[in-house]
Amino acid sequence: MTVGEILLPEITGNVKNVIEFVKDSERAAVAFCQGRYKSRIKKLAAERPEECEIVAENQDGSLCAHIPVAWIKINPTKQLSEEQRREIAERFKQK
């Protein structure tokens, strides 16, 4: 086994996830190689075929689809201080 095979999350070597859309457009093209995103896209395509269309499932294991741009979100995680983390943990323990 090579170092590259150990470090890559996919044995195919394909590690790209892509979201592409033109300004002011309603549809985006997405390509995913990660299983969790591929599973989500497949589920959405089955549930909402008028909004989510799988364009291709490639030989390298990646999946390409068209989705509404409105589904794309940039959602950073909250930055909490140690004190805030402790408070949240305490509240969680009390439930």
N, C-alpha and C positions, 0 to 999 in steps of 0.2 A: 504494500500500500504506500502511495506517495503522500507527501505532506499536503499537497493540494487536495487529494481525496479526503483527507482527514478534516481539513479546514472548511471545505465547501459544504453548505447545507444541502445541496442537491448533488447526487452522484453523477448526474448528466453534465455538470459544470455550468448549467444555466442558472444564474442567480439574479436575473433582472426582473424587476417589477416596474411597469411603466403605466403612467396615466398621462394622456395627451388630449388636449382640446384647444380649439381656436377661440379667441376672445369673443364673447357674446353669443357663442353657440349653445345649443341646448343639449347636445350629445357629446360624450367623451369616448375615446377609444382606450381600453385598458388591456394590459397583458400581464399575467401573473404566472410565476412558476411555483410560488409557495402554496402548499396544500390548503392552508386555512382560507386563503383568499379564493382559490379555485373552487373550494367547496361552497363558499358564500355566494359566489357568482352563479354557480350551477343551481343552487337553491332559489336564488332570486329569479333566474331565467325560467325555472319551472313555475314559480308562484306568480310572476309578473312578466310574461313574455312580451307584452306590448311595450314595456319599458326597458327590459334587459334582454339583449340578444347575443348569444354566443356565436361568434363569427368563425372561430377555428379552435380546434384542439390539436396542437402541433406534435410532431414526432418526438420533440425534446421534452414533452410533458407540460409545456406551457399552454395557457388558455388565453384566447383573445376574445374580447366582447365589446359591445357598445352599451353604455349606460347613460342615464341623465347626468348632466354636469351638477345638478342640484344635490346629487348623492355624494359628491366629493367634499370632504371636510378636512380641515387641518385642525387637529384637536390636541394641543400639547398637554402633557400631564401637569398637575398642580405641583408647584414647588413649595414644600412645607418645611418649616423649621423642625428641629428635633422636639421642641416643646409641643408643637401642633400635632406631630405624629403620636406623641405620648398621650395627649388628650383624646385623640381619635381612638387609639387603642383602648384607653380606659372606658370610653363610651361604648365601644364594641363589646368589651367584657361584661358590662352591666346589662346588656340585652339578653 
